[in-house]
Amino acid sequence: MDQSMFEQFGGDGQISDLIDQFYYKVLFDQSLRSMFLKADMTRVRLQQKTFFAQMFGCIHTKYTGKDLIEVHKNLSITDQQFDRFLHHLKCILADMNKPQELIDEILKKVDSHRNLIVFK
């Protein structure tokens, strides 16, 4: 691929839409919402948008939030909950009419962070 994932995805605006839709779904998911009840969701969304932009290869973005382990270590996130996050992400990407190849690549990249988020 000649374009970065960031360019293929559609840039900052599309990432912003993805994250906003993602947290809308997550906050209505009974198995996930409790993790965010006390969170500053404006800050969470901003950090996630920055993280995704960097993860997708945006050369102008640098995630400066807390380390993923530090952020998630006390949340007791299970594999099942992480799978629910992936499910919501996959559905939103499909609703955004992203190509299946790009969806698969994004899900694989997100899943590669599972060991930094799920603690057994």
C-alpha positions in Angstrom: 0.0 0.0 0.0 1.4 3.4 -1.0 -1.0 5.4 1.2 -0.8 5.2 5.0 -3.7 3.7 6.8 -4.4 7.3 8.0 -4.8 8.5 4.4 -6.8 5.4 3.3 -9.2 5.9 6.2 -9.9 9.5 5.3 -7.8 11.6 7.8 -8.7 13.3 11.0 -12.3 14.0 10.2 -13.1 10.3 9.7 -11.2 9.3 12.8 -13.1 11.8 14.8 -16.4 10.4 13.4 -15.3 6.9 14.2 -14.3 7.6 17.8 -17.5 9.6 18.5 -19.7 6.8 17.1 -17.6 4.3 19.0 -18.1 5.8 22.4 -21.8 6.4 21.7 -22.1 2.6 21.2 -19.8 1.7 24.1 -21.7 3.9 26.6 -25.0 2.1 25.7 -23.4 -1.3 26.0 -24.2 -2.6 29.5 -21.1 -4.8 29.6 -18.8 -1.8 28.9 -20.4 1.4 30.1 -19.4 1.0 33.8 -15.7 1.5 32.9 -16.6 5.1 31.7 -19.1 6.3 34.3 -16.5 8.4 36.1 -14.4 9.3 33.1 -14.1 12.7 31.5 -15.5 11.6 28.1 -14.3 14.7 26.3 -10.8 13.9 27.4 -11.1 10.2 26.6 -12.4 10.9 23.1 -9.6 13.4 22.4 -6.9 11.0 23.7 -8.4 8.1 21.6 -8.6 10.2 18.5 -5.0 11.1 18.9 -4.0 7.5 19.6 -5.9 6.2 16.6 -4.4 8.9 14.3 -0.9 8.0 15.3 -1.7 4.2 15.1 -3.0 4.8 11.6 0.2 6.5 10.6 -0.5 10.2 10.7 2.9 11.8 10.7 1.6 15.1 12.3 0.1 13.4 15.4 1.9 12.2 18.5 0.0 10.5 21.3 1.1 12.1 24.6 -1.4 10.5 26.9 -0.6 7.9 29.6 0.9 4.6 28.7 -1.8 2.0 27.7 -0.9 -0.3 30.6 -1.1 2.6 33.1 -4.5 3.6 31.8 -6.1 0.2 31.7 -4.4 -1.8 34.5 -7.0 -1.1 37.2 -10.1 -1.5 34.9 -10.1 -5.3 35.0 -11.0 -5.5 31.3 -11.7 -9.0 30.2 -11.1 -10.6 26.8 -14.9 -10.7 26.3 -15.1 -7.0 26.9 -12.2 -6.3 24.6 -14.0 -8.5 22.0 -17.1 -6.3 22.5 -15.0 -3.2 21.8 -13.8 -4.9 18.6 -17.3 -5.8 17.6 -18.5 -2.2 18.0 -15.5 -1.0 16.0 -16.1 -3.4 13.2 -19.8 -2.5 12.9 -19.0 1.2 12.8 -16.3 0.8 10.2 -18.8 -1.2 8.1 -21.4 1.5 8.6 -18.8 4.0 7.4 -18.5 2.0 4.2 -14.8 1.3 4.7 -13.4 -1.4 2.5 -13.2 -4.9 4.1 -9.4 -5.1 3.7 -9.0 -1.8 5.6 -11.5 -3.0 8.3 -9.5 -6.2 8.7 -6.2 -4.3 8.9 -7.6 -1.8 11.5 -9.1 -4.6 13.7 -5.8 -6.5 13.5 -3.9 -3.4 14.6 -6.2 -2.7 17.5 -6.2 -6.3 18.6 -2.4 -6.2 18.7 -2.8 -3.9 21.7 -4.9 -6.5 23.6 -2.0 -7.5 25.9 -1.6 -3.9 27.0 -5.3 -3.5 27.9 -6.5 -7.0 29.1 -5.0 -8.3 32.3 -5.6 -11.9 33.3 
